[in-house]
């Protein structure tokens, strides 16, 4: 099992889908935060308003994989295929200090 790690996901919607993306992410916040392997899950918006960021911390890679496999996540990812201007950028990080 891997150690806890942090993740930043950059989500860039097409302008006409900004509110749809926001609402879909808001709709999964509570369920995601309740997952046993989720240590942090925060939604932020870029100051220019063009993208969202998820600031996440997971107990392990396995916990993140379970999150991605959760039945409420698949519909969000399916909508992203049409709603996003670019693929989601995911950056996994290990805290150093």
Steps between C-alpha positions, in 0.01 A plus 500: 500500500628847413537788743269802517549748219358822368349562162407811305260460210451786253162490328449736205139510378380643173358845590140393440538212750666687790190490719419138410850390599484702822168347599615146420810538715300658782265202474779251579679693777320356802505140375868525409594654834316215675710233328731332753815566293427866431700729728421828316286599201469873429360676195667823391453725198782673316501875552438561131187281524599268216570181693448307821753325719444207734741502793495144625678278749462123495610231744640286216491432128250226579268752668513722192429201275196416715383860465531487121303172501216640715168485312432872543829595329449331161215732392714807575791366297263416213371858490856632496546347155274772354535772762877548525722713278805288592565170677513518879857561617585285802812561704579253781743635757686383806533755782863582577480751783 
